[in-house]
């Protein structure tokens, strides 16, 4: 009896691993909203209550007038972890040009602090609840996948999004274009 269940379990496990590998390796397309741009802005998101890793309340309004890159991520998400060093380098490179990255996670503050001990992150990491993560659907993340990144222009309008890992090399020219506007 035990032997009959063994092979279906092994095959099921192999299918799950194959699917997860496929999702990790197949790049997801950057979506750049076409006219009209979705009626989503930083102003709508700024009403969310977010705390930083020190327990201090933060509001996205503090970055009004900047090019804002909001990255929904989690400590357990490998593609999220892979893109963050590149985001940190871009933050440092474009900080003086009015670019601000912000990471939003539903992880506990302790997990995020532990993560920061092993991975240098040069931008604020904020903690939200599941409602905050669900809000990413209004930005186009209808699959509720991670990582998900939304880029807003200086006026606060959504200009581009990406579901999946966004490489530094692919994001940088888009940021340079926004800075030049």
Secondary structure, 3 states (H helix, E strand, C coil): CHHHHHHHHHHHHHHHHHHHHHHHHCCCCEECCCCCCCCCEHHHHCCCCEEECCCCEECHHHHCCCEEEEEECCCCCHHHHHHHHHHHHHHHHHHHHCEEEEEEECCCHHHHHHHHHHCCCCCEEEECCHHHHHHHHHHCCCCCCCCEEEEECCCCEEEEEEECCCCHHHHHHHHHHHHHC
